[in-house]
């Protein structure tokens, strides 16, 4: 199934779930059990949707810090619906409902701040003091939350005309409520602006996707402040409307590419040209594959894992471990093996030729050495031939002489000639 079909089915399922939940809200049977069952089904639908959305964000959002912010937003939405369920279906005393009502404003205030933080983390530059800015935003958000929880002391967020226990059925808005609504709108608008500024996608034709739910949320807030009967009739559930529109804003950012996700695994893996590979889990069950990757037995896969690479018939199977499984890919190295064989043959030929040249050089060196020795001997023989002949004559004359004086003189001449020959 292609990615577009999967996405169409996913959004179709979400739309059907929302319509079913809205139908459960409109259906108000006289039977108390059926009415409570419809309310519980509605709560389960929304809780299931936001839990699935949190899992989707955790698996698919690329940027780590942005992913953490968005998953925190999804968890706050789940918390919001849980508190709503407790308020309307578990706690029935005025004090418990009053506390749950104030608990609404924890996710209502923090969700836009975390969305703005996610936008600030995208494309963060080195040395940029993003964390300090986010801490300042969160600190201001905490001050607003504290002002809501201490409202019974100052009544600057909600004003009550009655006496305690105070109820959310009879109240008016204070100045801090306007500040909180303005803060929420500011965070959402500034988040959209930052995402558009930091986007690297050419063309901005789809940037209206997150803007539409933002405008709807702004219109709902204004209608809720004015307490329009139409808003109460059509979209009177603050939790459902706010969570749904805020989730639509962030999902719109994902859909138009302002927040990057790693979807379309299979299609991208299939279109990777020239790559024969597959991704399996720890039990070697194939999930993604591309090209003509061969079928491998579990035994061969274990051998590949132990050796990191195995070669069979000119095909080398490589492996690297990944989180939750294994990545195998094959390479056709037959051409490289042929070239390697040619190189080895040439190396052997060059080695033999080198040995022959070495022997030839040694013989030539020996011949030249012998010739030089003969030349030197001939030169010595030529230079000493007269002295040797003179020495032979002196020796003959020494043997014939009888005079002692003449004998000593000839012997001295022999010593002089011998000394010359020795030199």
C-alpha positions, 0 to 999 in steps of 0.5 A: 500500500502506498504512502498516500493511501495509508495517509488517506486511510489514517485521516479518514479513520480520524474523521470517522472517530471525531464524527462518532464522538460528536454523535455520542455527544448529540445523542442524549437518550432518556435512559441514564445508562445509555447516556453514560455509555455514550459519554464514556464511548466519547471519552474513550474515542478521544483518549485513544486518538490522543494516545495514538497521536503521542505514539505517532509523534514519538516514532516519526518526528525527526528533531529530538527536542521538538519531538519531546515537546510535541509528545509532552503536548500529546500527554497533556491532552490525554491528561486534560481528557482524563481530568474532564472524565473525572470531573463529569463522571467520577466527582459529583461534589462542587469542590471536586468539580471546582478543582478539576475545572482549575486543573484544565488550565494546566494543559490549556496554558502549557500546550501553546508554550510547548508548541512555541518551544518546539518551533524555537528548537527547530533550526537552533544555531550554535550558541543560541540561548534557546533553553533560557528563553524557553525557561522564561516562557515556562516560568511565565506560564507557571505564574499564570497557572498559579494565578488560576489555582489561587483565583479563590483568593483574588478572583482576578481570573474568574469572578463569582457572585455566589458564595463557596463552594464556587461553581463554574455554572455562575461566573464572569471573566476577570482581567487575568483571564484576558491575559491568559487568552492573549498569552495562548493566542500569542504563543500559537501565532508566534509558533506559526511565524517561527515555523514559516521563517525556519522552513526550508521547503521551497514554496509556501502553498500549504502553510494555510493548513495549520492556520485554519484550525488556529483561526477556528480556535481564535473564533471559538475563544471569542465566541466562548468569551461572548457566551454565544448560544451557537457556540454552546450548542455546536461546540460547547465542550471546551476540552474536546474543541481545544484539544482537537483544534490544537492537535490539528494545528500541530498535525497541519504543521507536520502535514505541510512540512513545517515539522519534519517527520520520517514517514514513507520508509518503504517507498523511500527504501524502494526508490533507493537506486542500486541498493539491494538491502533489507531491514529485519527485526531480531527474529529475521522477519523482513519489514523493508527491502529494496532491489533484488536482495537474496533470500538468506537462511537464518544460519547464514544470517547468523554467520553474517552477523558474526563476521560482519560480511560473507562472500558467496559466488561474487556476492558479498553480504554485509550487516550492521545492527540497528535498533530493534533489528538488523540491516543486510545489504548485498554488493556484487563484487565479481568485477572487483574479484576479476580485477583483483585476480588480474592484479595478483597475476601481474604482481606475480609476473612483476615479482618474477621479473624483479627476481630475474633483474636482481640476478642479472644485476648481481652477475653484472656486478660480479663481472665488473668486479672481476674486470676491475681486479684484472685491470688493477693487477695488469696495471700493477704488473706493468708498473713492477715488471722492471723492478722485478727483473732488476730484483732478479738480476740483483739476486743472481749477482748476490749469489756470485759475489765473494766480496763482503763490501760488494755483498752489502751494497747489493743487499741494500739495493735489494732492500730498496727495490723490495720496499718499492714493490711493497709500496 
